[in-house]
């Protein structure tokens, strides 16, 4: 399944794929995979901001998938604005959360409404 959504004027594709597919992506595109074995971890979601794609594990329960999608959308939101993520303070976190809340929750609600209708 694949759906398109706008976040920060970029169109992101949200795709539900197998755990095996996510691990193959990590082996191909991520340095993280060099540091920890993909066979020891379950990756519930991953965001590739440069390609504007969010991948979700198709096998996780819907309640968990909603939380994972929110988390991955926050990566997409932050990647548009932040170049140095190490310099966060409480005010910055509050600003980001308050400004992104409605956007992210609307996308999640729309996504799961479409999934329910299929």
Backbone atoms as SQL, in Angstrom:
CREATE TABLE atoms (id INTEGER PRIMARY KEY, chain TEXT, resi INTEGER, resn TEXT, atom TEXT, x REAL, y REAL, z REAL);
INSERT INTO atoms VALUES
  (1, 'A', 1, 'UNK', 'N', 0.845, -1.178, 0.000),
  (2, 'A', 1, 'UNK', 'CA', 0.000, 0.000, 0.000),
  (3, 'A', 1, 'UNK', 'C', 0.884, 1.234, 0.000),
  (4, 'A', 2, 'UNK', 'N', 0.452, 2.279, -0.686),
  (5, 'A', 2, 'UNK', 'CA', 1.219, 3.507, -0.784),
  (6, 'A', 2, 'UNK', 'C', 0.249, 4.690, -0.866),
  (7, 'A', 3, 'UNK', 'N', 0.519, 5.718, -0.071),
  (8, 'A', 3, 'UNK', 'CA', -0.308, 6.929, -0.076),
  (9, 'A', 3, 'UNK', 'C', 0.606, 8.148, -0.101),
  (10, 'A', 4, 'UNK', 'N', 0.132, 9.256, -0.688),
  (11, 'A', 4, 'UNK', 'CA', 0.904, 10.491, -0.764),
  (12, 'A', 4, 'UNK', 'C', 0.305, 11.551, 0.155),
  (13, 'A', 5, 'UNK', 'N', 1.196, 12.273, 0.872),
  (14, 'A', 5, 'UNK', 'CA', 0.768, 13.341, 1.777),
  (15, 'A', 5, 'UNK', 'C', 1.770, 14.478, 1.722),
  (16, 'A', 6, 'UNK', 'N', 1.250, 15.700, 1.905),
  (17, 'A', 6, 'UNK', 'CA', 2.093, 16.900, 1.925),
  (18, 'A', 6, 'UNK', 'C', 2.512, 17.210, 3.351),
  (19, 'A', 7, 'UNK', 'N', 3.808, 17.478, 3.538),
  (20, 'A', 7, 'UNK', 'CA', 4.309, 17.993, 4.803),
  (21, 'A', 7, 'UNK', 'C', 5.410, 18.993, 4.465),
  (22, 'A', 8, 'UNK', 'N', 5.253, 20.222, 4.957),
  (23, 'A', 8, 'UNK', 'CA', 6.203, 21.300, 4.681),
  (24, 'A', 8, 'UNK', 'C', 6.416, 21.504, 3.181),
  (25, 'A', 9, 'UNK', 'N', 5.329, 21.489, 2.444),
  (26, 'A', 9, 'UNK', 'CA', 5.327, 21.700, 0.992),
  (27, 'A', 9, 'UNK', 'C', 6.104, 20.648, 0.209),
  (28, 'A', 10, 'UNK', 'N', 6.347, 19.512, 0.803),
  (29, 'A', 10, 'UNK', 'CA', 6.949, 18.381, 0.105),
  (30, 'A', 10, 'UNK', 'C', 5.942, 17.235, 0.111),
  (31, 'A', 11, 'UNK', 'N', 5.890, 16.496, -0.954),
  (32, 'A', 11, 'UNK', 'CA', 4.993, 15.352, -1.024),
  (33, 'A', 11, 'UNK', 'C', 5.760, 14.111, -0.599),
  (34, 'A', 12, 'UNK', 'N', 5.307, 13.529, 0.492),
  (35, 'A', 12, 'UNK', 'CA', 5.894, 12.305, 1.016),
  (36, 'A', 12, 'UNK', 'C', 5.010, 11.124, 0.657),
  (37, 'A', 13, 'UNK', 'N', 5.651, 10.028, 0.320),
  (38, 'A', 13, 'UNK', 'CA', 4.951, 8.777, 0.097),
  (39, 'A', 13, 'UNK', 'C', 5.070, 7.951, 1.377),
  (40, 'A', 14, 'UNK', 'N', 3.950, 7.417, 1.841),
  (41, 'A', 14, 'UNK', 'CA', 3.941, 6.515, 2.996),
  (42, 'A', 14, 'UNK', 'C', 3.645, 5.125, 2.464),
  (43, 'A', 15, 'UNK', 'N', 4.566, 4.211, 2.731),
  (44, 'A', 15, 'UNK', 'CA', 4.435, 2.847, 2.199),
  (45, 'A', 15, 'UNK', 'C', 4.521, 1.834, 3.320),
  (46, 'A', 16, 'UNK', 'N', 3.629, 0.863, 3.307),
  (47, 'A', 16, 'UNK', 'CA', 3.706, -0.264, 4.243),
  (48, 'A', 16, 'UNK', 'C', 4.379, -1.415, 3.509),
  (49, 'A', 17, 'UNK', 'N', 5.462, -1.886, 4.105),
  (50, 'A', 17, 'UNK', 'CA', 6.280, -2.918, 3.469),
  (51, 'A', 17, 'UNK', 'C', 6.677, -3.976, 4.502),
  (52, 'A', 18, 'UNK', 'N', 7.269, -5.052, 4.029),
  (53, 'A', 18, 'UNK', 'CA', 7.700, -6.126, 4.922),
  (54, 'A', 18, 'UNK', 'C', 8.941, -5.717, 5.710),
  (55, 'A', 19, 'UNK', 'N', 9.153, -6.396, 6.824),
  (56, 'A', 19, 'UNK', 'CA', 10.351, -6.181, 7.630),
  (57, 'A', 19, 'UNK', 'C', 11.606, -6.494, 6.797),
  (58, 'A', 20, 'UNK', 'N', 11.514, -7.525, 5.980),
  (59, 'A', 20, 'UNK', 'CA', 12.633, -7.891, 5.110),
  (60, 'A', 20, 'UNK', 'C', 12.984, -6.747, 4.159),
  (61, 'A', 21, 'UNK', 'N', 11.973, -6.095, 3.607),
  (62, 'A', 21, 'UNK', 'CA', 12.203, -4.977, 2.684),
  (63, 'A', 21, 'UNK', 'C', 12.868, -3.809, 3.415),
  (64, 'A', 22, 'UNK', 'N', 12.409, -3.505, 4.630),
  (65, 'A', 22, 'UNK', 'CA', 13.013, -2.423, 5.412),
  (66, 'A', 22, 'UNK', 'C', 14.484, -2.735, 5.682),
  (67, 'A', 23, 'UNK', 'N', 14.794, -3.958, 6.045),
  (68, 'A', 23, 'UNK', 'CA', 16.184, -4.341, 6.300),
  (69, 'A', 23, 'UNK', 'C', 17.038, -4.236, 5.039),
  (70, 'A', 24, 'UNK', 'N', 16.473, -4.604, 3.901),
  (71, 'A', 24, 'UNK', 'CA', 17.213, -4.462, 2.643),
  (72, 'A', 24, 'UNK', 'C', 17.507, -2.991, 2.356),
  (73, 'A', 25, 'UNK', 'N', 16.532, -2.121, 2.620),
  (74, 'A', 25, 'UNK', 'CA', 16.752, -0.686, 2.448),
  (75, 'A', 25, 'UNK', 'C', 17.892, -0.201, 3.338),
  (76, 'A', 26, 'UNK', 'N', 17.866, -0.626, 4.589),
  (77, 'A', 26, 'UNK', 'CA', 18.909, -0.207, 5.521),
  (78, 'A', 26, 'UNK', 'C', 20.284, -0.703, 5.083),
  (79, 'A', 27, 'UNK', 'N', 20.350, -1.907, 4.592),
  (80, 'A', 27, 'UNK', 'CA', 21.625, -2.436, 4.111),
  (81, 'A', 27, 'UNK', 'C', 22.136, -1.626, 2.929),
  (82, 'A', 28, 'UNK', 'N', 21.221, -1.166, 2.096),
  (83, 'A', 28, 'UNK', 'CA', 21.598, -0.426, 0.901),
  (84, 'A', 28, 'UNK', 'C', 21.912, 1.041, 1.190),
  (85, 'A', 29, 'UNK', 'N', 21.109, 1.686, 2.057),
  (86, 'A', 29, 'UNK', 'CA', 21.179, 3.140, 2.180),
  (87, 'A', 29, 'UNK', 'C', 21.681, 3.680, 3.512),
  (88, 'A', 30, 'UNK', 'N', 21.768, 2.871, 4.528),
  (89, 'A', 30, 'UNK', 'CA', 22.019, 3.429, 5.859),
  (90, 'A', 30, 'UNK', 'C', 23.337, 2.973, 6.452),
  (91, 'A', 31, 'UNK', 'N', 24.087, 3.917, 6.987),
  (92, 'A', 31, 'UNK', 'CA', 25.306, 3.610, 7.727),
  (93, 'A', 31, 'UNK', 'C', 24.980, 2.971, 9.064),
  (94, 'A', 32, 'UNK', 'N', 23.775, 3.227, 9.574),
  (95, 'A', 32, 'UNK', 'CA', 23.352, 2.640, 10.842),
  (96, 'A', 32, 'UNK', 'C', 23.469, 1.125, 10.814),
  (97, 'A', 33, 'UNK', 'N', 23.206, 0.572, 9.655),
  (98, 'A', 33, 'UNK', 'CA', 23.246, -0.874, 9.524),
  (99, 'A', 33, 'UNK', 'C', 24.653, -1.427, 9.746),
  (100, 'A', 34, 'UNK', 'N', 25.662, -0.625, 9.479),
  (101, 'A', 34, 'UNK', 'CA', 27.038, -1.066, 9.684),
  (102, 'A', 34, 'UNK', 'C', 27.335, -1.244, 11.169),
  (103, 'A', 35, 'UNK', 'N', 26.653, -0.478, 12.017),
  (104, 'A', 35, 'UNK', 'CA', 26.940, -0.452, 13.447),
  (105, 'A', 35, 'UNK', 'C', 26.143, -1.483, 14.236),
  (106, 'A', 36, 'UNK', 'N', 24.969, -1.854, 13.754),
  (107, 'A', 36, 'UNK', 'CA', 24.161, -2.847, 14.462),
  (108, 'A', 36, 'UNK', 'C', 23.521, -3.788, 13.453),
  (109, 'A', 37, 'UNK', 'N', 23.502, -5.015, 13.784),
  (110, 'A', 37, 'UNK', 'CA', 23.006, -6.027, 12.871),
  (111, 'A', 37, 'UNK', 'C', 21.498, -5.910, 12.683),
  (112, 'A', 38, 'UNK', 'N', 21.005, -5.894, 11.437),
  (113, 'A', 38, 'UNK', 'CA', 19.560, -5.805, 11.203),
  (114, 'A', 38, 'UNK', 'C', 18.815, -7.046, 11.665),
  (115, 'A', 39, 'UNK', 'N', 19.521, -8.135, 11.879),
  (116, 'A', 39, 'UNK', 'CA', 18.837, -9.343, 12.326),
  (117, 'A', 39, 'UNK', 'C', 18.518, -9.289, 13.811),
  (118, 'A', 40, 'UNK', 'N', 19.136, -8.363, 14.547),
  (119, 'A', 40, 'UNK', 'CA', 18.903, -8.265, 15.982),
  (120, 'A', 40, 'UNK', 'C', 17.822, -7.249, 16.326),
  (121, 'A', 41, 'UNK', 'N', 17.456, -6.414, 15.400),
  (122, 'A', 41, 'UNK', 'CA', 16.490, -5.356, 15.668),
  (123, 'A', 41, 'UNK', 'C', 15.301, -5.470, 14.733),
  (124, 'A', 42, 'UNK', 'N', 14.167, -5.019, 15.230),
  (125, 'A', 42, 'UNK', 'CA', 12.989, -4.905, 14.373),
  (126, 'A', 42, 'UNK', 'C', 12.824, -3.420, 14.084),
  (127, 'A', 43, 'UNK', 'N', 12.755, -3.070, 12.825),
  (128, 'A', 43, 'UNK', 'CA', 12.590, -1.688, 12.409),
  (129, 'A', 43, 'UNK', 'C', 11.125, -1.479, 12.071),
  (130, 'A', 44, 'UNK', 'N', 10.440, -0.697, 12.881),
  (131, 'A', 44, 'UNK', 'CA', 9.005, -0.505, 12.683),
  (132, 'A', 44, 'UNK', 'C', 8.712, 0.566, 11.647),
  (133, 'A', 45, 'UNK', 'N', 9.670, 1.443, 11.420),
  (134, 'A', 45, 'UNK', 'CA', 9.504, 2.477, 10.422),
  (135, 'A', 45, 'UNK', 'C', 10.824, 3.167, 10.161),
  (136, 'A', 46, 'UNK', 'N', 10.920, 3.775, 9.004),
  (137, 'A', 46, 'UNK', 'CA', 12.116, 4.533, 8.660),
  (138, 'A', 46, 'UNK', 'C', 11.727, 5.609, 7.660),
  (139, 'A', 47, 'UNK', 'N', 12.373, 6.767, 7.781),
  (140, 'A', 47, 'UNK', 'CA', 12.111, 7.890, 6.893),
  (141, 'A', 47, 'UNK', 'C', 13.358, 8.189, 6.077),
  (142, 'A', 48, 'UNK', 'N', 13.177, 8.286, 4.773),
  (143, 'A', 48, 'UNK', 'CA', 14.234, 8.748, 3.885),
  (144, 'A', 48, 'UNK', 'C', 13.807, 10.118, 3.369),
  (145, 'A', 49, 'UNK', 'N', 14.250, 11.165, 4.056),
  (146, 'A', 49, 'UNK', 'CA', 13.824, 12.522, 3.709),
  (147, 'A', 49, 'UNK', 'C', 14.322, 12.952, 2.338),
  (148, 'A', 50, 'UNK', 'N', 15.494, 12.487, 1.950),
  (149, 'A', 50, 'UNK', 'CA', 16.022, 12.875, 0.649),
  (150, 'A', 50, 'UNK', 'C', 15.170, 12.325, -0.492),
  (151, 'A', 51, 'UNK', 'N', 14.479, 11.225, -0.254),
  (152, 'A', 51, 'UNK', 'CA', 13.592, 10.634, -1.264),
  (153, 'A', 51, 'UNK', 'C', 12.120, 10.915, -0.964),
  (154, 'A', 52, 'UNK', 'N', 11.837, 11.544, 0.177),
  (155, 'A', 52, 'UNK', 'CA', 10.469, 11.855, 0.603),
  (156, 'A', 52, 'UNK', 'C', 9.612, 10.594, 0.689),
  (157, 'A', 53, 'UNK', 'N', 10.159, 9.573, 1.371),
  (158, 'A', 53, 'UNK', 'CA', 9.443, 8.319, 1.547),
  (159, 'A', 53, 'UNK', 'C', 9.530, 7.883, 3.005),
  (160, 'A', 54, 'UNK', 'N', 8.387, 7.457, 3.535),
  (161, 'A', 54, 'UNK', 'CA', 8.315, 6.873, 4.871),
  (162, 'A', 54, 'UNK', 'C', 7.874, 5.421, 4.688),
  (163, 'A', 55, 'UNK', 'N', 8.642, 4.512, 5.270),
  (164, 'A', 55, 'UNK', 'CA', 8.312, 3.092, 5.218),
  (165, 'A', 55, 'UNK', 'C', 7.842, 2.634, 6.588),
  (166, 'A', 56, 'UNK', 'N', 6.734, 1.903, 6.621),
  (167, 'A', 56, 'UNK', 'CA', 6.199, 1.332, 7.851),
  (168, 'A', 56, 'UNK', 'C', 6.166, -0.181, 7.728),
  (169, 'A', 57, 'UNK', 'N', 6.461, -0.860, 8.827),
  (170, 'A', 57, 'UNK', 'CA', 6.358, -2.317, 8.857),
  (171, 'A', 57, 'UNK', 'C', 4.884, -2.686, 8.756),
  (172, 'A', 58, 'UNK', 'N', 4.530, -3.408, 7.720),
  (173, 'A', 58, 'UNK', 'CA', 3.121, -3.745, 7.472),
  (174, 'A', 58, 'UNK', 'C', 2.554, -4.713, 8.498),
  (175, 'A', 59, 'UNK', 'N', 3.396, -5.373, 9.262),
  (176, 'A', 59, 'UNK', 'CA', 2.941, -6.425, 10.167),
  (177, 'A', 59, 'UNK', 'C', 2.649, -5.953, 11.592),
  (178, 'A', 60, 'UNK', 'N', 3.039, -4.737, 11.938),
  (179, 'A', 60, 'UNK', 'CA', 2.797, -4.307, 13.319),
  (180, 'A', 60, 'UNK', 'C', 1.326, -3.918, 13.501),
  (181, 'A', 61, 'UNK', 'N', 0.820, -4.056, 14.730),
  (182, 'A', 61, 'UNK', 'CA', -0.594, -3.720, 14.978),
  (183, 'A', 61, 'UNK', 'C', -0.892, -2.248, 14.679),
  (184, 'A', 62, 'UNK', 'N', -2.120, -1.979, 14.313),
  (185, 'A', 62, 'UNK', 'CA', -2.533, -0.631, 13.912),
  (186, 'A', 62, 'UNK', 'C', -2.233, 0.414, 14.975),
  (187, 'A', 63, 'UNK', 'N', -2.512, 0.141, 16.243),
  (188, 'A', 63, 'UNK', 'CA', -2.241, 1.126, 17.295),
  (189, 'A', 63, 'UNK', 'C', -0.769, 1.501, 17.330),
  (190, 'A', 64, 'UNK', 'N', 0.089, 0.519, 17.215),
  (191, 'A', 64, 'UNK', 'CA', 1.533, 0.770, 17.201),
  (192, 'A', 64, 'UNK', 'C', 1.940, 1.487, 15.922),
  (193, 'A', 65, 'UNK', 'N', 1.326, 1.094, 14.811),
  (194, 'A', 65, 'UNK', 'CA', 1.647, 1.706, 13.516),
  (195, 'A', 65, 'UNK', 'C', 1.315, 3.197, 13.517),
  (196, 'A', 66, 'UNK', 'N', 0.237, 3.583, 14.193),
  (197, 'A', 66, 'UNK', 'CA', -0.128, 5.000, 14.301),
  (198, 'A', 66, 'UNK', 'C', 0.983, 5.776, 14.999),
  (199, 'A', 67, 'UNK', 'N', 1.498, 5.231, 16.102),
  (200, 'A', 67, 'UNK', 'CA', 2.573, 5.899, 16.850),
  (201, 'A', 67, 'UNK', 'C', 3.862, 5.955, 16.039),
  (202, 'A', 68, 'UNK', 'N', 4.148, 4.883, 15.322),
  (203, 'A', 68, 'UNK', 'CA', 5.348, 4.846, 14.484),
  (204, 'A', 68, 'UNK', 'C', 5.228, 5.875, 13.362),
  (205, 'A', 69, 'UNK', 'N', 4.048, 5.987, 12.756),
  (206, 'A', 69, 'UNK', 'CA', 3.857, 6.972, 11.692),
  (207, 'A', 69, 'UNK', 'C', 4.029, 8.388, 12.233),
  (208, 'A', 70, 'UNK', 'N', 3.494, 8.668, 13.402),
  (209, 'A', 70, 'UNK', 'CA', 3.700, 9.991, 14.006),
  (210, 'A', 70, 'UNK', 'C', 5.185, 10.272, 14.194),
  (211, 'A', 71, 'UNK', 'N', 5.904, 9.289, 14.707),
  (212, 'A', 71, 'UNK', 'CA', 7.340, 9.429, 14.927),
  (213, 'A', 71, 'UNK', 'C', 8.069, 9.703, 13.603),
  (214, 'A', 72, 'UNK', 'N', 7.750, 8.935, 12.579),
  (215, 'A', 72, 'UNK', 'CA', 8.424, 9.105, 11.293),
  (216, 'A', 72, 'UNK', 'C', 8.054, 10.434, 10.631),
  (217, 'A', 73, 'UNK', 'N', 6.816, 10.874, 10.792),
  (218, 'A', 73, 'UNK', 'CA', 6.421, 12.180, 10.267),
  (219, 'A', 73, 'UNK', 'C', 7.169, 13.309, 10.971),
  (220, 'A', 74, 'UNK', 'N', 7.468, 13.126, 12.245),
  (221, 'A', 74, 'UNK', 'CA', 8.253, 14.140, 12.959),
  (222, 'A', 74, 'UNK', 'C', 9.665, 14.218, 12.364),
  (223, 'A', 75, 'UNK', 'N', 10.226, 13.073, 11.971),
  (224, 'A', 75, 'UNK', 'CA', 11.522, 13.106, 11.277),
  (225, 'A', 75, 'UNK', 'C', 11.402, 13.927, 9.995),
  (226, 'A', 76, 'UNK', 'N', 10.346, 13.687, 9.225),
  (227, 'A', 76, 'UNK', 'CA', 10.149, 14.417, 7.972),
  (228, 'A', 76, 'UNK', 'C', 10.002, 15.913, 8.243),
  (229, 'A', 77, 'UNK', 'N', 9.240, 16.252, 9.273),
  (230, 'A', 77, 'UNK', 'CA', 9.020, 17.656, 9.635),
  (231, 'A', 77, 'UNK', 'C', 10.326, 18.316, 10.046),
  (232, 'A', 78, 'UNK', 'N', 11.072, 17.656, 10.910),
  (233, 'A', 78, 'UNK', 'CA', 12.327, 18.228, 11.418),
  (234, 'A', 78, 'UNK', 'C', 13.387, 18.346, 10.334),
  (235, 'A', 79, 'UNK', 'N', 13.452, 17.386, 9.457),
  (236, 'A', 79, 'UNK', 'CA', 14.488, 17.403, 8.426),
  (237, 'A', 79, 'UNK', 'C', 14.371, 18.605, 7.500),
  (238, 'A', 80, 'UNK', 'N', 13.205, 19.208, 7.417),
  (239, 'A', 80, 'UNK', 'CA', 13.027, 20.404, 6.588),
  (240, 'A', 80, 'UNK', 'C', 13.604, 21.656, 7.239),
  (241, 'A', 81, 'UNK', 'N', 13.760, 21.640, 8.559),
  (242, 'A', 81, 'UNK', 'CA', 14.130, 22.849, 9.272),
  (243, 'A', 81, 'UNK', 'C', 15.462, 22.813, 9.985),
  (244, 'A', 82, 'UNK', 'N', 15.909, 21.644, 10.372),
  (245, 'A', 82, 'UNK', 'CA', 17.070, 21.571, 11.242),
  (246, 'A', 82, 'UNK', 'C', 18.305, 21.053, 10.531),
  (247, 'A', 83, 'UNK', 'N', 19.380, 21.783, 10.715),
  (248, 'A', 83, 'UNK', 'CA', 20.659, 21.303, 10.210),
  (249, 'A', 83, 'UNK', 'C', 21.556, 20.846, 11.350),
  (250, 'A', 84, 'UNK', 'N', 21.308, 21.374, 12.553),
  (251, 'A', 84, 'UNK', 'CA', 22.115, 20.978, 13.710),
  (252, 'A', 84, 'UNK', 'C', 21.188, 20.575, 14.841),
  (253, 'A', 85, 'UNK', 'N', 20.876, 19.309, 14.908),
  (254, 'A', 85, 'UNK', 'CA', 19.911, 18.804, 15.878),
  (255, 'A', 85, 'UNK', 'C', 20.474, 18.746, 17.300),
  (256, 'A', 86, 'UNK', 'N', 21.784, 18.920, 17.443),
  (257, 'A', 86, 'UNK', 'CA', 22.409, 18.836, 18.765),
  (258, 'A', 86, 'UNK', 'C', 22.150, 20.064, 19.639),
  (259, 'A', 87, 'UNK', 'N', 21.717, 21.157, 19.052),
  (260, 'A', 87, 'UNK', 'CA', 21.553, 22.392, 19.814),
  (261, 'A', 87, 'UNK', 'C', 20.104, 22.667, 20.202),
  (262, 'A', 88, 'UNK', 'N', 19.415, 21.651, 20.736),
  (263, 'A', 88, 'UNK', 'CA', 18.035, 21.811, 21.176),
  (264, 'A', 88, 'UNK', 'C', 17.985, 22.346, 22.592),
  (265, 'A', 89, 'UNK', 'N', 17.000, 23.179, 22.833),
  (266, 'A', 89, 'UNK', 'CA', 16.674, 23.548, 24.209),
  (267, 'A', 89, 'UNK', 'C', 15.168, 23.369, 24.378),
  (268, 'A', 90, 'UNK', 'N', 14.684, 23.545, 25.577),
  (269, 'A', 90, 'UNK', 'CA', 13.271, 23.286, 25.856),
  (270, 'A', 90, 'UNK', 'C', 12.358, 24.159, 25.014),
  (271, 'A', 91, 'UNK', 'N', 12.704, 25.404, 24.797),
  (272, 'A', 91, 'UNK', 'CA', 11.863, 26.297, 24.002),
  (273, 'A', 91, 'UNK', 'C', 11.773, 25.820, 22.553),
  (274, 'A', 92, 'UNK', 'N', 12.878, 25.371, 22.007),
  (275, 'A', 92, 'UNK', 'CA', 12.874, 24.872, 20.625),
  (276, 'A', 92, 'UNK', 'C', 12.001, 23.630, 20.501),
  (277, 'A', 93, 'UNK', 'N', 12.115, 22.727, 21.452),
  (278, 'A', 93, 'UNK', 'CA', 11.294, 21.510, 21.429),
  (279, 'A', 93, 'UNK', 'C', 9.813, 21.862, 21.523),
  (280, 'A', 94, 'UNK', 'N', 9.462, 22.789, 22.397),
  (281, 'A', 94, 'UNK', 'CA', 8.058, 23.213, 22.533),
  (282, 'A', 94, 'UNK', 'C', 7.550, 23.865, 21.251),
  (283, 'A', 95, 'UNK', 'N', 8.351, 24.714, 20.626),
  (284, 'A', 95, 'UNK', 'CA', 7.955, 25.351, 19.369),
  (285, 'A', 95, 'UNK', 'C', 7.726, 24.318, 18.275),
  (286, 'A', 96, 'UNK', 'N', 8.646, 23.393, 18.142),
  (287, 'A', 96, 'UNK', 'CA', 8.530, 22.374, 17.101),
  (288, 'A', 96, 'UNK', 'C', 7.300, 21.503, 17.346),
  (289, 'A', 97, 'UNK', 'N', 7.117, 21.063, 18.576),
  (290, 'A', 97, 'UNK', 'CA', 5.969, 20.208, 18.893),
  (291, 'A', 97, 'UNK', 'C', 4.647, 20.918, 18.644),
  (292, 'A', 98, 'UNK', 'N', 4.551, 22.146, 19.110),
  (293, 'A', 98, 'UNK', 'CA', 3.279, 22.853, 18.969),
  (294, 'A', 98, 'UNK', 'C', 2.972, 23.179, 17.514),
  (295, 'A', 99, 'UNK', 'N', 3.977, 23.469, 16.724),
  (296, 'A', 99, 'UNK', 'CA', 3.752, 23.808, 15.319),
  (297, 'A', 99, 'UNK', 'C', 3.501, 22.582, 14.446),
  (298, 'A', 100, 'UNK', 'N', 4.027, 21.453, 14.847),
  (299, 'A', 100, 'UNK', 'CA', 3.884, 20.261, 14.020),
  (300, 'A', 100, 'UNK', 'C', 2.683, 19.400, 14.420),
  (301, 'A', 101, 'UNK', 'N', 2.160, 19.581, 15.611),
  (302, 'A', 101, 'UNK', 'CA', 1.116, 18.699, 16.150),
  (303, 'A', 101, 'UNK', 'C', -0.063, 18.528, 15.203),
  (304, 'A', 102, 'UNK', 'N', -0.685, 19.615, 14.805),
  (305, 'A', 102, 'UNK', 'CA', -1.883, 19.533, 13.960),
  (306, 'A', 102, 'UNK', 'C', -1.581, 18.906, 12.603),
  (307, 'A', 103, 'UNK', 'N', -0.445, 19.270, 12.034),
  (308, 'A', 103, 'UNK', 'CA', -0.071, 18.753, 10.723),
  (309, 'A', 103, 'UNK', 'C', 0.088, 17.234, 10.781),
  (310, 'A', 104, 'UNK', 'N', 0.867, 16.778, 11.740),
  (311, 'A', 104, 'UNK', 'CA', 1.171, 15.352, 11.850),
  (312, 'A', 104, 'UNK', 'C', -0.076, 14.547, 12.202),
  (313, 'A', 105, 'UNK', 'N', -0.859, 15.030, 13.142),
  (314, 'A', 105, 'UNK', 'CA', -2.060, 14.297, 13.540),
  (315, 'A', 105, 'UNK', 'C', -3.088, 14.240, 12.406),
  (316, 'A', 106, 'UNK', 'N', -3.186, 15.285, 11.610),
  (317, 'A', 106, 'UNK', 'CA', -4.111, 15.289, 10.468),
  (318, 'A', 106, 'UNK', 'C', -3.685, 14.235, 9.443),
  (319, 'A', 107, 'UNK', 'N', -2.397, 14.164, 9.142),
  (320, 'A', 107, 'UNK', 'CA', -1.912, 13.172, 8.186),
  (321, 'A', 107, 'UNK', 'C', -2.192, 11.762, 8.695),
  (322, 'A', 108, 'UNK', 'N', -1.921, 11.513, 9.971),
  (323, 'A', 108, 'UNK', 'CA', -2.135, 10.183, 10.549),
  (324, 'A', 108, 'UNK', 'C', -3.617, 9.812, 10.494),
  (325, 'A', 109, 'UNK', 'N', -4.486, 10.739, 10.874),
  (326, 'A', 109, 'UNK', 'CA', -5.927, 10.464, 10.825),
  (327, 'A', 109, 'UNK', 'C', -6.384, 10.177, 9.393),
  (328, 'A', 110, 'UNK', 'N', -5.929, 10.983, 8.444),
  (329, 'A', 110, 'UNK', 'CA', -6.296, 10.769, 7.044),
  (330, 'A', 110, 'UNK', 'C', -5.776, 9.434, 6.538),
  (331, 'A', 111, 'UNK', 'N', -4.548, 9.117, 6.882),
  (332, 'A', 111, 'UNK', 'CA', -3.933, 7.868, 6.420),
  (333, 'A', 111, 'UNK', 'C', -4.727, 6.659, 6.915),
  (334, 'A', 112, 'UNK', 'N', -5.042, 6.642, 8.198),
  (335, 'A', 112, 'UNK', 'CA', -5.739, 5.482, 8.739),
  (336, 'A', 112, 'UNK', 'C', -7.215, 5.456, 8.352),
  (337, 'A', 113, 'UNK', 'N', -7.789, 6.569, 8.003),
  (338, 'A', 113, 'UNK', 'CA', -9.161, 6.588, 7.482),
  (339, 'A', 113, 'UNK', 'C', -9.183, 5.949, 6.103),
  (340, 'A', 114, 'UNK', 'N', -8.183, 6.257, 5.286),
  (341, 'A', 114, 'UNK', 'CA', -8.079, 5.675, 3.948),
  (342, 'A', 114, 'UNK', 'C', -7.825, 4.175, 4.064),
  (343, 'A', 115, 'UNK', 'N', -6.936, 3.766, 4.967),
  (344, 'A', 115, 'UNK', 'CA', -6.632, 2.346, 5.157),
  (345, 'A', 115, 'UNK', 'C', -7.882, 1.586, 5.582),
  (346, 'A', 116, 'UNK', 'N', -8.664, 2.187, 6.493),
  (347, 'A', 116, 'UNK', 'CA', -9.882, 1.552, 6.979),
  (348, 'A', 116, 'UNK', 'C', -10.892, 1.334, 5.856),
  (349, 'A', 117, 'UNK', 'N', -10.952, 2.281, 4.918),
  (350, 'A', 117, 'UNK', 'CA', -11.916, 2.210, 3.822),
  (351, 'A', 117, 'UNK', 'C', -11.537, 1.211, 2.744),
  (352, 'A', 118, 'UNK', 'N', -10.289, 0.773, 2.733),
  (353, 'A', 118, 'UNK', 'CA', -9.842, -0.129, 1.652),
  (354, 'A', 118, 'UNK', 'C', -10.274, -1.546, 1.879);
